[in-house]
């Protein structure tokens, strides 16, 4: 199977035994070495991968992971490289995001949360 080379050097990975296609090795490692063990230990539940969240009409963000921790919905975005598009969507999340968003950076098997973006404070109102 042929995968197009990512302009930032991220390598798409082949489907895993869970049937998930990964946008990067970093995402896959975060899922397998951080989230899955936490799920097995029953610290978190209901892991979802690549959720599409509409921040404002017409602007969606495909967030890497979501899960439930202590009854709270949490999103994690694993980043290797920050684009202008990502920075805009992160700002929109501070206004309209549905829940807390952790920005995770790392390399190989080492990860750390560099920022936590709080749940959005505004609601989108569209007058028709």
C-alpha positions in Angstrom: 0.0 0.0 0.0 1.3 3.4 -0.9 1.1 6.4 1.5 1.7 10.0 0.4 4.7 11.6 2.1 3.6 14.1 4.7 5.1 17.6 4.2 6.1 17.7 7.9 7.8 14.3 7.9 5.0 12.4 9.7 4.7 8.9 8.4 1.2 7.4 8.1 1.1 4.0 9.6 -0.6 0.9 8.5 -3.8 -0.2 10.2 -3.4 -1.7 13.6 -5.0 -4.7 15.1 -7.7 -2.3 16.4 -8.5 -1.3 12.7 -7.3 2.3 13.1 -5.4 4.2 10.5 -2.9 6.6 12.1 -1.8 10.0 10.7 1.5 9.6 12.5 3.7 7.2 14.5 3.5 9.7 17.4 -0.4 9.4 17.5 -0.2 5.6 17.3 2.4 5.4 20.2 0.3 7.8 22.3 -2.7 5.5 21.9 -0.9 2.3 22.6 1.5 3.3 25.3 -0.5 6.0 27.1 -4.3 5.7 26.5 -4.8 1.9 26.2 -2.9 1.1 29.5 -5.0 3.8 31.3 -8.1 2.2 29.9 -7.0 -1.2 31.0 -6.4 0.2 34.5 -9.9 1.6 34.4 -8.6 5.2 34.8 -10.4 6.3 31.6 -13.2 4.8 29.4 -14.8 5.3 26.0 -11.7 6.1 24.0 -12.6 7.5 20.5 -10.1 8.3 17.8 -10.2 11.1 15.2 -13.5 12.8 16.3 -14.7 15.6 14.0 -15.8 18.6 16.1 -17.6 21.5 14.6 -16.2 24.6 16.3 -18.3 27.1 14.3 -20.4 26.5 11.2 -18.1 25.3 8.4 -15.0 24.9 10.6 -14.4 21.4 11.9 -11.4 20.0 13.8 -10.6 16.3 13.6 -9.3 15.9 17.2 -7.0 12.9 17.7 -8.6 11.4 20.8 -11.4 11.7 23.3 -12.2 9.8 26.4 -14.1 9.9 29.7 -12.0 10.5 32.9 -13.9 10.8 36.3 -17.1 11.4 34.4 -15.6 14.3 32.4 -15.2 14.3 28.6 -11.6 15.2 27.6 -10.0 15.6 24.2 -6.2 15.1 23.5 -4.5 16.5 20.4 -1.0 15.0 19.8 1.2 17.5 17.9 4.5 17.2 16.3 4.4 20.4 14.2 2.1 23.4 14.6 0.5 24.8 11.5 -1.4 28.1 11.0 -4.6 26.1 10.6 -4.0 24.3 14.0 -3.3 27.6 15.8 -6.6 29.1 14.5 -8.6 26.1 15.5 -7.0 26.1 18.9 -8.1 29.7 19.4 -11.6 28.8 18.3 -11.6 26.0 20.8 -11.0 28.5 23.6 -14.3 30.2 22.6 -16.5 27.3 21.4 -14.8 24.0 22.3 -17.2 21.4 23.9 -14.8 20.2 26.6 -11.2 20.4 27.9 -8.5 19.9 25.3 -5.0 18.7 26.2 -2.2 19.6 23.7 0.4 16.7 23.9 3.9 16.9 22.4 6.5 14.2 22.3 8.8 12.1 20.4 9.2 8.3 20.3 7.6 7.1 23.5 8.0 10.2 25.5 5.0 12.5 25.9 4.1 15.6 27.9 1.1 17.9 28.1 2.3 21.4 27.0 -1.1 23.1 27.3 -4.6 22.5 28.5 -7.3 24.6 26.6 -10.4 25.0 28.7 -13.9 24.4 27.5 -15.3 27.1 25.3 -17.1 29.9 27.0 -19.4 31.1 24.2 -22.2 29.6 22.2 -22.6 30.2 18.5 -25.8 32.0 17.6 -26.9 32.3 14.0 -29.8 34.6 13.1 -31.6 33.5 10.0 
